[in-house]
Amino acid sequence: MKVILTRLKNMGILLFYLTAIPTVSYYISLNIQDTISEKARSAVMSYAQPGRVEFLPNDIHQDLSRLTVRRILADPALGAHFTNQFRADAYPIILMEFGSKFILFLGLGLLILVGLSGIVAKRHRTLLLYIFKPLLYFSIISVSLIAFGHGALAVSTIYYAETWYSYGVHVVIILMIAGAGLVGTWAVMRGAFSAIKPPITKIVGTGVDRMVHPKIWTYVEDIANRIQALPPENIIVGFETNFFVSEASQQCLEGRLKGRTMFLSLPLCAILTPNELTAVIAHELGHFRGSDTKFSAKFYPIYRGLDVSLVNLAYVVIRKGKYGFVLKPAQLLLEYFFQVFAYAERGLGRARELMADRCAAELMGAETLGVVLVKIQAYSGLWGEIEKIIEKAASDDRDTNNLCFFYSDVVRERKSLTLIDKMPINPFAHPTDTHPPLADRLKAQGLDLDQLKTKVLEIPHLENSAMHLFGDYKSLEKRLGQASVAILHGKKLF
């Protein structure tokens, strides 16, 4: 119920910002048109009695209230009897009315279109990709027009309202609002252009050379053959307590890598058995088998452009202070677009994660997979103890050694049922997080945390862990340790 109320509140705020300026501008333009029309009627009446003004059409002879700005501008014969100054006063007000209606309908139409497209996109990820890209660019163009239009409407409304109904014009305010509108429009467009550039993910990791570490390559490729998945073209190891695969370009310590890349966590390998690492690798290769990474490689560059647009626009809104209000509708519309498709994409992404889990369970058994999932979640945070060692080494200006050994020792010392019980097994799942909660992943495999606890407490000694699959893992560990110290010294690695 709370989630529904929050969504309704956010939608109400969006609708308010979307409609406020165009609505005010529209009614101000109508009011000014009435004033101009009244002046035109007064001028005609002062010229002669209405019944004797030959140029007036018969219907206006009968009812002078029909003599309006629109009627005068629409009828060339009638308009020829009014001055150029009259037309100079009237045309901008008519344009303001048209502009307010156009911006209002554009905003509301985009809101409805995005909402309906998000519902359709939830059904299939390929459809999501085909819908998302063209709709993103249409939305970027529309939001840019909305940002510019709200700025122009705010400026024109203030200027003409003060011109017609007061004795002065606040030039500075008008210029500040106009500046905010122009800068905000450019911020949106600049972010959109960044989506065209291929993304490069920077990873503090080192590439695993096939010639130097043949054992891990043979091991991974054997798993790929067993589950009939494409093998990785690159393997990277790092200190990050995570495993993933990607087909986007990766920037590691040795340079840029292209193609199918697998990232393996060296510290986590130190607390996993070879069979447990096999389950991890099978899960990750399952994404290659399901073409998940190909989808991601196409989808996320576009996502990134939208994210950059949002960040750029939010920065302008903050920097412009009170004058940035004209950009709030554009900002909220982009956020709405992002959220709608994030719900759709992440929902599909969670389903793919469960399918990848199934791939690992089929190869190594559900229990082995479950133990791995719990281990990673329960013990990843203990790497923070090793980061303190790295910080001390950086401050003492010395090398780091045996970090994975120390981590393995820390886990063995700190492992306990209490640590596992305190682990958030079923936290409130963020709607845009790809990975399902641990409880859902265990449930999908017919597992319960209690039946896994004993094996989760079994941490292999380093010589019996998955680390030996790398052969000379110390060279990889040393390279990563040096990089970590260099970062703490403020050096740029990329």
Secondary structure as a PSIPRED ss2 file (coil, helix, strand):
# PSIPRED VFORMAT (PSIPRED V4.0)

   1 M C   1.000  0.000  0.000
   2 K H   0.000  1.000  0.000
   3 V H   0.000  1.000  0.000
   4 I H   0.000  1.000  0.000
   5 L H   0.000  1.000  0.000
   6 T H   0.000  1.000  0.000
   7 R H   0.000  1.000  0.000
   8 L H   0.000  1.000  0.000
   9 K H   0.000  1.000  0.000
  10 N H   0.000  1.000  0.000
  11 M H   0.000  1.000  0.000
  12 G H   0.000  1.000  0.000
  13 I H   0.000  1.000  0.000
  14 L H   0.000  1.000  0.000
  15 L H   0.000  1.000  0.000
  16 F H   0.000  1.000  0.000
  17 Y H   0.000  1.000  0.000
  18 L H   0.000  1.000  0.000
  19 T H   0.000  1.000  0.000
  20 A H   0.000  1.000  0.000
  21 I H   0.000  1.000  0.000
  22 P H   0.000  1.000  0.000
  23 T H   0.000  1.000  0.000
  24 V H   0.000  1.000  0.000
  25 S H   0.000  1.000  0.000
  26 Y H   0.000  1.000  0.000
  27 Y H   0.000  1.000  0.000
  28 I H   0.000  1.000  0.000
  29 S H   0.000  1.000  0.000
  30 L H   0.000  1.000  0.000
  31 N H   0.000  1.000  0.000
  32 I H   0.000  1.000  0.000
  33 Q H   0.000  1.000  0.000
  34 D H   0.000  1.000  0.000
  35 T H   0.000  1.000  0.000
  36 I H   0.000  1.000  0.000
  37 S H   0.000  1.000  0.000
  38 E H   0.000  1.000  0.000
  39 K H   0.000  1.000  0.000
  40 A H   0.000  1.000  0.000
  41 R H   0.000  1.000  0.000
  42 S H   0.000  1.000  0.000
  43 A H   0.000  1.000  0.000
  44 V H   0.000  1.000  0.000
  45 M H   0.000  1.000  0.000
  46 S H   0.000  1.000  0.000
  47 Y H   0.000  1.000  0.000
  48 A C   1.000  0.000  0.000
  49 Q C   1.000  0.000  0.000
  50 P H   0.000  1.000  0.000
  51 G H   0.000  1.000  0.000
  52 R H   0.000  1.000  0.000
  53 V C   1.000  0.000  0.000
  54 E C   1.000  0.000  0.000
  55 F C   1.000  0.000  0.000
  56 L C   1.000  0.000  0.000
  57 P C   1.000  0.000  0.000
  58 N H   0.000  1.000  0.000
  59 D H   0.000  1.000  0.000
  60 I H   0.000  1.000  0.000
  61 H H   0.000  1.000  0.000
  62 Q H   0.000  1.000  0.000
  63 D C   1.000  0.000  0.000
  64 L H   0.000  1.000  0.000
  65 S H   0.000  1.000  0.000
  66 R H   0.000  1.000  0.000
  67 L C   1.000  0.000  0.000
  68 T C   1.000  0.000  0.000
  69 V H   0.000  1.000  0.000
  70 R H   0.000  1.000  0.000
  71 R H   0.000  1.000  0.000
  72 I H   0.000  1.000  0.000
  73 L H   0.000  1.000  0.000
  74 A H   0.000  1.000  0.000
  75 D C   1.000  0.000  0.000
  76 P H   0.000  1.000  0.000
  77 A H   0.000  1.000  0.000
  78 L H   0.000  1.000  0.000
  79 G H   0.000  1.000  0.000
  80 A C   1.000  0.000  0.000
  81 H C   1.000  0.000  0.000
  82 F C   1.000  0.000  0.000
  83 T C   1.000  0.000  0.000
  84 N H   0.000  1.000  0.000
  85 Q H   0.000  1.000  0.000
  86 F H   0.000  1.000  0.000
  87 R H   0.000  1.000  0.000
  88 A H   0.000  1.000  0.000
  89 D H   0.000  1.000  0.000
  90 A H   0.000  1.000  0.000
  91 Y H   0.000  1.000  0.000
  92 P H   0.000  1.000  0.000
  93 I H   0.000  1.000  0.000
  94 I H   0.000  1.000  0.000
  95 L H   0.000  1.000  0.000
  96 M H   0.000  1.000  0.000
  97 E H   0.000  1.000  0.000
  98 F H   0.000  1.000  0.000
  99 G H   0.000  1.000  0.000
 100 S H   0.000  1.000  0.000
 101 K H   0.000  1.000  0.000
 102 F H   0.000  1.000  0.000
 103 I H   0.000  1.000  0.000
 104 L H   0.000  1.000  0.000
 105 F H   0.000  1.000  0.000
 106 L H   0.000  1.000  0.000
 107 G H   0.000  1.000  0.000
 108 L H   0.000  1.000  0.000
 109 G H   0.000  1.000  0.000
 110 L H   0.000  1.000  0.000
 111 L H   0.000  1.000  0.000
 112 I H   0.000  1.000  0.000
 113 L H   0.000  1.000  0.000
 114 V H   0.000  1.000  0.000
 115 G H   0.000  1.000  0.000
 116 L H   0.000  1.000  0.000
 117 S H   0.000  1.000  0.000
 118 G H   0.000  1.000  0.000
 119 I H   0.000  1.000  0.000
 120 V H   0.000  1.000  0.000
 121 A H   0.000  1.000  0.000
 122 K C   1.000  0.000  0.000
 123 R C   1.000  0.000  0.000
 124 H C   1.000  0.000  0.000
 125 R H   0.000  1.000  0.000
 126 T H   0.000  1.000  0.000
 127 L H   0.000  1.000  0.000
 128 L H   0.000  1.000  0.000
 129 L H   0.000  1.000  0.000
 130 Y H   0.000  1.000  0.000
 131 I H   0.000  1.000  0.000
 132 F H   0.000  1.000  0.000
 133 K H   0.000  1.000  0.000
 134 P H   0.000  1.000  0.000
 135 L H   0.000  1.000  0.000
 136 L H   0.000  1.000  0.000
 137 Y H   0.000  1.000  0.000
 138 F H   0.000  1.000  0.000
 139 S H   0.000  1.000  0.000
 140 I H   0.000  1.000  0.000
 141 I H   0.000  1.000  0.000
 142 S H   0.000  1.000  0.000
 143 V H   0.000  1.000  0.000
 144 S H   0.000  1.000  0.000
 145 L H   0.000  1.000  0.000
 146 I H   0.000  1.000  0.000
 147 A H   0.000  1.000  0.000
 148 F H   0.000  1.000  0.000
 149 G H   0.000  1.000  0.000
 150 H H   0.000  1.000  0.000
 151 G H   0.000  1.000  0.000
 152 A H   0.000  1.000  0.000
 153 L H   0.000  1.000  0.000
 154 A H   0.000  1.000  0.000
 155 V H   0.000  1.000  0.000
 156 S H   0.000  1.000  0.000
 157 T H   0.000  1.000  0.000
 158 I H   0.000  1.000  0.000
 159 Y H   0.000  1.000  0.000
 160 Y H   0.000  1.000  0.000
 161 A H   0.000  1.000  0.000
 162 E H   0.000  1.000  0.000
 163 T H   0.000  1.000  0.000
 164 W H   0.000  1.000  0.000
 165 Y H   0.000  1.000  0.000
 166 S C   1.000  0.000  0.000
 167 Y C   1.000  0.000  0.000
 168 G C   1.000  0.000  0.000
 169 V C   1.000  0.000  0.000
 170 H C   1.000  0.000  0.000
 171 V H   0.000  1.000  0.000
 172 V H   0.000  1.000  0.000
 173 I H   0.000  1.000  0.000
 174 I H   0.000  1.000  0.000
 175 L H   0.000  1.000  0.000
 176 M H   0.000  1.000  0.000
 177 I H   0.000  1.000  0.000
 178 A H   0.000  1.000  0.000
 179 G H   0.000  1.000  0.000
 180 A H   0.000  1.000  0.000
 181 G H   0.000  1.000  0.000
 182 L H   0.000  1.000  0.000
 183 V H   0.000  1.000  0.000
 184 G H   0.000  1.000  0.000
 185 T H   0.000  1.000  0.000
 186 W H   0.000  1.000  0.000
 187 A H   0.000  1.000  0.000
 188 V H   0.000  1.000  0.000
 189 M H   0.000  1.000  0.000
 190 R H   0.000  1.000  0.000
 191 G H   0.000  1.000  0.000
 192 A H   0.000  1.000  0.000
 193 F H   0.000  1.000  0.000
 194 S H   0.000  1.000  0.000
 195 A C   1.000  0.000  0.000
 196 I C   1.000  0.000  0.000
 197 K C   1.000  0.000  0.000
 198 P C   1.000  0.000  0.000
 199 P C   1.000  0.000  0.000
 200 I E   0.000  0.000  1.000
 201 T E   0.000  0.000  1.000
 202 K E   0.000  0.000  1.000
 203 I C   1.000  0.000  0.000
 204 V C   1.000  0.000  0.000
 205 G E   0.000  0.000  1.000
 206 T E   0.000  0.000  1.000
 207 G E   0.000  0.000  1.000
 208 V C   1.000  0.000  0.000
 209 D C   1.000  0.000  0.000
 210 R C   1.000  0.000  0.000
 211 M C   1.000  0.000  0.000
 212 V C   1.000  0.000  0.000
 213 H C   1.000  0.000  0.000
 214 P H   0.000  1.000  0.000
 215 K H   0.000  1.000  0.000
 216 I H   0.000  1.000  0.000
 217 W H   0.000  1.000  0.000
 218 T H   0.000  1.000  0.000
 219 Y H   0.000  1.000  0.000
 220 V H   0.000  1.000  0.000
 221 E H   0.000  1.000  0.000
 222 D H   0.000  1.000  0.000
 223 I H   0.000  1.000  0.000
 224 A H   0.000  1.000  0.000
 225 N H   0.000  1.000  0.000
 226 R H   0.000  1.000  0.000
 227 I H   0.000  1.000  0.000
 228 Q C   1.000  0.000  0.000
 229 A C   1.000  0.000  0.000
 230 L C   1.000  0.000  0.000
 231 P C   1.000  0.000  0.000
 232 P C   1.000  0.000  0.000
 233 E C   1.000  0.000  0.000
 234 N E   0.000  0.000  1.000
 235 I E   0.000  0.000  1.000
 236 I E   0.000  0.000  1.000
 237 V E   0.000  0.000  1.000
 238 G E   0.000  0.000  1.000
 239 F C   1.000  0.000  0.000
 240 E C   1.000  0.000  0.000
 241 T C   1.000  0.000  0.000
 242 N C   1.000  0.000  0.000
 243 F C   1.000  0.000  0.000
 244 F E   0.000  0.000  1.000
 245 V E   0.000  0.000  1.000
 246 S E   0.000  0.000  1.000
 247 E C   1.000  0.000  0.000
 248 A C   1.000  0.000  0.000
 249 S E   0.000  0.000  1.000
 250 Q E   0.000  0.000  1.000
 251 Q E   0.000  0.000  1.000
 252 C E   0.000  0.000  1.000
 253 L C   1.000  0.000  0.000
 254 E C   1.000  0.000  0.000
 255 G E   0.000  0.000  1.000
 256 R E   0.000  0.000  1.000
 257 L E   0.000  0.000  1.000
 258 K C   1.000  0.000  0.000
 259 G C   1.000  0.000  0.000
 260 R C   1.000  0.000  0.000
 261 T E   0.000  0.000  1.000
 262 M E   0.000  0.000  1.000
 263 F E   0.000  0.000  1.000
 264 L E   0.000  0.000  1.000
 265 S E   0.000  0.000  1.000
 266 L H   0.000  1.000  0.000
 267 P H   0.000  1.000  0.000
 268 L H   0.000  1.000  0.000
 269 C H   0.000  1.000  0.000
 270 A C   1.000  0.000  0.000
 271 I C   1.000  0.000  0.000
 272 L C   1.000  0.000  0.000
 273 T C   1.000  0.000  0.000
 274 P H   0.000  1.000  0.000
 275 N H   0.000  1.000  0.000
 276 E H   0.000  1.000  0.000
 277 L H   0.000  1.000  0.000
 278 T H   0.000  1.000  0.000
 279 A H   0.000  1.000  0.000
 280 V H   0.000  1.000  0.000
 281 I H   0.000  1.000  0.000
 282 A H   0.000  1.000  0.000
 283 H H   0.000  1.000  0.000
 284 E H   0.000  1.000  0.000
 285 L H   0.000  1.000  0.000
 286 G H   0.000  1.000  0.000
 287 H H   0.000  1.000  0.000
 288 F H   0.000  1.000  0.000
 289 R H   0.000  1.000  0.000
 290 G C   1.000  0.000  0.000
 291 S C   1.000  0.000  0.000
 292 D H   0.000  1.000  0.000
 293 T H   0.000  1.000  0.000
 294 K H   0.000  1.000  0.000
 295 F H   0.000  1.000  0.000
 296 S H   0.000  1.000  0.000
 297 A H   0.000  1.000  0.000
 298 K H   0.000  1.000  0.000
 299 F H   0.000  1.000  0.000
 300 Y H   0.000  1.000  0.000
 301 P H   0.000  1.000  0.000
 302 I H   0.000  1.000  0.000
 303 Y H   0.000  1.000  0.000
 304 R H   0.000  1.000  0.000
 305 G H   0.000  1.000  0.000
 306 L H   0.000  1.000  0.000
 307 D H   0.000  1.000  0.000
 308 V H   0.000  1.000  0.000
 309 S H   0.000  1.000  0.000
 310 L H   0.000  1.000  0.000
 311 V H   0.000  1.000  0.000
 312 N H   0.000  1.000  0.000
 313 L H   0.000  1.000  0.000
 314 A H   0.000  1.000  0.000
 315 Y H   0.000  1.000  0.000
 316 V H   0.000  1.000  0.000
 317 V H   0.000  1.000  0.000
 318 I H   0.000  1.000  0.000
 319 R H   0.000  1.000  0.000
 320 K C   1.000  0.000  0.000
 321 G H   0.000  1.000  0.000
 322 K H   0.000  1.000  0.000
 323 Y H   0.000  1.000  0.000
 324 G H   0.000  1.000  0.000
 325 F H   0.000  1.000  0.000
 326 V H   0.000  1.000  0.000
 327 L H   0.000  1.000  0.000
 328 K H   0.000  1.000  0.000
 329 P H   0.000  1.000  0.000
 330 A H   0.000  1.000  0.000
 331 Q H   0.000  1.000  0.000
 332 L H   0.000  1.000  0.000
 333 L H   0.000  1.000  0.000
 334 L H   0.000  1.000  0.000
 335 E H   0.000  1.000  0.000
 336 Y H   0.000  1.000  0.000
 337 F H   0.000  1.000  0.000
 338 F H   0.000  1.000  0.000
 339 Q H   0.000  1.000  0.000
 340 V H   0.000  1.000  0.000
 341 F H   0.000  1.000  0.000
 342 A H   0.000  1.000  0.000
 343 Y H   0.000  1.000  0.000
 344 A H   0.000  1.000  0.000
 345 E H   0.000  1.000  0.000
 346 R H   0.000  1.000  0.000
 347 G H   0.000  1.000  0.000
 348 L H   0.000  1.000  0.000
 349 G H   0.000  1.000  0.000
 350 R H   0.000  1.000  0.000
 351 A H   0.000  1.000  0.000
 352 R H   0.000  1.000  0.000
 353 E H   0.000  1.000  0.000
 354 L H   0.000  1.000  0.000
 355 M H   0.000  1.000  0.000
 356 A H   0.000  1.000  0.000
 357 D H   0.000  1.000  0.000
 358 R H   0.000  1.000  0.000
 359 C H   0.000  1.000  0.000
 360 A H   0.000  1.000  0.000
 361 A H   0.000  1.000  0.000
 362 E H   0.000  1.000  0.000
 363 L H   0.000  1.000  0.000
 364 M H   0.000  1.000  0.000
 365 G C   1.000  0.000  0.000
 366 A H   0.000  1.000  0.000
 367 E H   0.000  1.000  0.000
 368 T H   0.000  1.000  0.000
 369 L H   0.000  1.000  0.000
 370 G H   0.000  1.000  0.000
 371 V H   0.000  1.000  0.000
 372 V H   0.000  1.000  0.000
 373 L H   0.000  1.000  0.000
 374 V H   0.000  1.000  0.000
 375 K H   0.000  1.000  0.000
 376 I H   0.000  1.000  0.000
 377 Q H   0.000  1.000  0.000
 378 A H   0.000  1.000  0.000
 379 Y H   0.000  1.000  0.000
 380 S H   0.000  1.000  0.000
 381 G H   0.000  1.000  0.000
 382 L H   0.000  1.000  0.000
 383 W H   0.000  1.000  0.000
 384 G H   0.000  1.000  0.000
 385 E H   0.000  1.000  0.000
 386 I H   0.000  1.000  0.000
 387 E H   0.000  1.000  0.000
 388 K H   0.000  1.000  0.000
 389 I H   0.000  1.000  0.000
 390 I H   0.000  1.000  0.000
 391 E H   0.000  1.000  0.000
 392 K H   0.000  1.000  0.000
 393 A H   0.000  1.000  0.000
 394 A H   0.000  1.000  0.000
 395 S H   0.000  1.000  0.000
 396 D C   1.000  0.000  0.000
 397 D C   1.000  0.000  0.000
 398 R C   1.000  0.000  0.000
 399 D C   1.000  0.000  0.000
 400 T C   1.000  0.000  0.000
 401 N C   1.000  0.000  0.000
 402 N C   1.000  0.000  0.000
 403 L H   0.000  1.000  0.000
 404 C H   0.000  1.000  0.000
 405 F H   0.000  1.000  0.000
 406 F H   0.000  1.000  0.000
 407 Y H   0.000  1.000  0.000
 408 S H   0.000  1.000  0.000
 409 D H   0.000  1.000  0.000
 410 V H   0.000  1.000  0.000
 411 V H   0.000  1.000  0.000
 412 R H   0.000  1.000  0.000
 413 E H   0.000  1.000  0.000
 414 R H   0.000  1.000  0.000
 415 K C   1.000  0.000  0.000
 416 S C   1.000  0.000  0.000
 417 L H   0.000  1.000  0.000
 418 T H   0.000  1.000  0.000
 419 L H   0.000  1.000  0.000
 420 I H   0.000  1.000  0.000
 421 D H   0.000  1.000  0.000
 422 K H   0.000  1.000  0.000
 423 M C   1.000  0.000  0.000
 424 P C   1.000  0.000  0.000
 425 I C   1.000  0.000  0.000
 426 N C   1.000  0.000  0.000
 427 P C   1.000  0.000  0.000
 428 F C   1.000  0.000  0.000
 429 A C   1.000  0.000  0.000
 430 H C   1.000  0.000  0.000
 431 P C   1.000  0.000  0.000
 432 T C   1.000  0.000  0.000
 433 D C   1.000  0.000  0.000
 434 T C   1.000  0.000  0.000
 435 H C   1.000  0.000  0.000
 436 P C   1.000  0.000  0.000
 437 P C   1.000  0.000  0.000
 438 L H   0.000  1.000  0.000
 439 A H   0.000  1.000  0.000
 440 D H   0.000  1.000  0.000
 441 R H   0.000  1.000  0.000
 442 L H   0.000  1.000  0.000
 443 K H   0.000  1.000  0.000
 444 A H   0.000  1.000  0.000
 445 Q C   1.000  0.000  0.000
 446 G C   1.000  0.000  0.000
 447 L C   1.000  0.000  0.000
 448 D C   1.000  0.000  0.000
 449 L H   0.000  1.000  0.000
 450 D H   0.000  1.000  0.000
 451 Q H   0.000  1.000  0.000
 452 L C   1.000  0.000  0.000
 453 K H   0.000  1.000  0.000
 454 T H   0.000  1.000  0.000
 455 K H   0.000  1.000  0.000
 456 V H   0.000  1.000  0.000
 457 L C   1.000  0.000  0.000
 458 E C   1.000  0.000  0.000
 459 I C   1.000  0.000  0.000
 460 P C   1.000  0.000  0.000
 461 H C   1.000  0.000  0.000
 462 L H   0.000  1.000  0.000
 463 E H   0.000  1.000  0.000
 464 N H   0.000  1.000  0.000
 465 S C   1.000  0.000  0.000
 466 A H   0.000  1.000  0.000
 467 M H   0.000  1.000  0.000
 468 H H   0.000  1.000  0.000
 469 L H   0.000  1.000  0.000
 470 F H   0.000  1.000  0.000
 471 G C   1.000  0.000  0.000
 472 D C   1.000  0.000  0.000
 473 Y H   0.000  1.000  0.000
 474 K H   0.000  1.000  0.000
 475 S H   0.000  1.000  0.000
 476 L H   0.000  1.000  0.000
 477 E H   0.000  1.000  0.000
 478 K H   0.000  1.000  0.000
 479 R H   0.000  1.000  0.000
 480 L H   0.000  1.000  0.000
 481 G H   0.000  1.000  0.000
 482 Q H   0.000  1.000  0.000
 483 A H   0.000  1.000  0.000
 484 S H   0.000  1.000  0.000
 485 V H   0.000  1.000  0.000
 486 A H   0.000  1.000  0.000
 487 I H   0.000  1.000  0.000
 488 L H   0.000  1.000  0.000
 489 H C   1.000  0.000  0.000
 490 G C   1.000  0.000  0.000
 491 K C   1.000  0.000  0.000
 492 K C   1.000  0.000  0.000
 493 L C   1.000  0.000  0.000
 494 F C   1.000  0.000  0.000
